[in-house]
Amino acid sequence: DSGVTQTPKHLITATGQRVTLRCSPRSGDLSVYWYQQSLDQGLQFLIQYYNGEERAKGNILERFSAQQFPDLHSELNLSSLELGDSALYFCASSLGQVTGELFFGEGSRLTVL
Amino acid sequence: GDSVTQMEGPVTLSEEAFLTINCTYTATGYPSLFWYVQYPGEGLQLLLKATKADDKGSNKGFEATYRKETTSFHLEKGSVQVSDSAVYFCALSERVKDTGRRALTFGSGTRLQVQP
């Protein structure tokens, strides 16, 4: 158990809809990262937050947004969903901004029909 | 930008066979290098790391040496077990001035299947 909790584990929705994925980092970790894992794109970095502030942005679509709250949990919002958004979304956390040893959650599997 | 290239999988081996999974990288600076492992139905977990050239990371019988001259970080294990069946990801993290380091850049992953 990594200590990172993601909900929901599975989500099935329709095109055009909006969903929110939630992540609770390990106790004491200030950084949260979101990654998307799909069969054809591999593991893609989306965005990083550190202590409530956005620190780095990767290949995140404009339809997607995220935030980190004062209690350090984070939410990833995916809107106007398309079939191609079906993927496993991972949250990871680390103590500081210096990356390397990330602790991953078990992921949220999103299926868009 | 930074990138990591791994050998295509799946890699299928018999128990006790020798394992090599190749990983090469492209980076402009001096990255730290990592191997992560993803067991079925689980998230990724750090297997080993190396932070500078010629460092050797090791854990659970796995080893990888940071080779700057060949920009490689190949994963090896002398004798694999069925329980090693998983997907292995090579990753790098490069230092940048403003935030310290970028988030990890991962390779595409290599699936290892070990047969009894």
Contacts between the chains, C-beta under 8 A, distances in Angstrom:
chain1	res1	chain2	res2	distance
A	2	B	43	6.1
A	2	B	45	6.8
A	4	B	43	7.2
A	33	B	103	5.6
A	33	B	104	7.9
A	35	B	106	7.8
A	42	B	106	6.6
A	42	B	107	7.3
A	42	B	108	4.1
A	42	B	109	6.3
A	43	B	44	7.8
A	43	B	89	6.6
A	43	B	106	4.2
A	43	B	108	7.8
A	43	B	109	6.9
A	45	B	103	4.9
A	45	B	104	6.9
A	45	B	105	7.0
A	45	B	106	7.8
A	48	B	103	5.1
A	55	B	99	5.6
A	56	B	99	6.5
A	56	B	102	6.1
A	56	B	103	5.3
A	58	B	103	6.6
A	90	B	43	5.9
A	90	B	44	7.1
A	92	B	43	7.7
A	92	B	44	7.7
A	96	B	100	7.8
A	97	B	99	5.5
A	97	B	100	5.1
A	97	B	101	7.3
A	98	B	100	4.6
A	98	B	101	5.1
A	99	B	93	4.9
A	99	B	101	4.8
A	99	B	102	6.9
A	99	B	103	5.3
A	99	B	104	5.7
A	100	B	32	5.5
A	100	B	34	6.5
A	100	B	49	6.3
A	100	B	51	7.9
A	100	B	93	5.1
A	100	B	101	7.0
A	100	B	104	7.3
A	101	B	34	7.9
A	101	B	46	5.2
A	101	B	49	7.1
A	102	B	44	7.6
A	102	B	46	7.2
A	102	B	104	6.4
A	103	B	45	7.8
A	104	B	43	3.3
A	104	B	44	4.5
A	104	B	45	6.7
A	105	B	43	5.2
A	106	B	41	7.3
A	106	B	42	6.0
A	106	B	43	4.9
A	107	B	43	5.8
